[in-house]
Amino acid sequence: MAEPLLVIQSRRVVIEGAIKPAAIHIRGERIERVADHGDIPAGAKLEDVGELAVMPGIVDPHVEQADYMTARDRARTAAMIELRARQPSMTQLRARRAAEPEARCQ
């Protein structure tokens, strides 16, 4: 039995170096084709996303990496993010340096 067809339709699909209205036909986990806007076969499940931008075939690398991380990797990544958040940025360091009186030789 064939998997059901999902059609995602948008007025802003990024394809072939342009942004244009289109309908993306998806069966299972694969894109079968990108068709004209409004090309919805009978029986297909339609997701009309209106003006939202759709980029067929683009994968969010952050999501993909997170799926394969172990609990230890996630904890380490969270710790590094927190540590970075606590460290001052270069802009903050320059502002502090500019606000400090110059060191004078005694």
N, C-alpha and C positions, 0 to 999 in steps of 0.2 A: 504494500500500500504506500502510495506516494505521500510525502509530508505535505501539510497544508502550505499554501502560498501566502506570504505576508507582503503587502505592498505599502511602502512608506512613501508618501507623497508630500512634496514641499514646493513652494514657489522659489526657493533659494537653494538649489543643489549645485555644489561645486564639482564640475566635471569638464574635462577637456579644456582646461584653462579658462573656463568661464563660469558664471553663476547664472543658472537658468531654471525654469520650472521643469520638474521631472518626477517620475515615479520609479522607485527602486523596488525591483521584484526579488524577494528573498525566500528561499526554500531551505528549511533546516538552518544550517549555519553559513550558507553560501549565498552570495549575490548571484542570481541567474542573469539579470540584465538590468540596465537602466533604460527606461522607456519614456515616451512622451508623457507629459503631465496629463492626467485623466485616463491613461491606459490602465484600467483596472479590470482584470478578467472576472467573470462571474464566479462567485464562490470564494474569492480571495478575501482575506482579512485586511481591512484598510486602516492605516494609521495616517491621517491627514494632519501634518504638523504645521500647516499654514505657512507663515513667514520664517519659521525657524530654519537656520542654516543646517544643511546635511552634507557630509563629506563621505560618500560611499568608499569603503575600503580603508579608511583611516582608523588606526588603532590608538587608543590612549595608552601610552607606555606606562604611565603611573599605575593604572588599574591592572595592567598585565603583570607588572613586577610585583605588586602587592599580593596577587593571587598565589604566587609561588614562594613568597617569603615564609620562613619559619617564624615561630613565636619569638625566638631569640633575635632573629634579624629585625623583626618589627620593633622589638624593645630597644635594640641598639639604634635603629634609625630614629625612633622617637626621642631617645636620649640626645642624639647629635643635634636634632632640630631644636630641642629645648636649650642645649648648651649654646648653640648659635644665637638663639633669641636673647640670651643673657649677655652675650658679648656685644660691646659697642661697635657700631659700624664705622667705616673710615670717615664718614661725614661727621659723626658724633665726636670722634677722636680729634679731627681737625678743629672743630668748634671749641672743644676743651682747650686745646693747645693755644688757639687764638685768644681765648679768654684769660689764660694764665699770664701773670706778669713775667717778663723775661728774667731769666736767672742772671744775677749780677755777680761778678767776681768780687770777692772781698779782699 
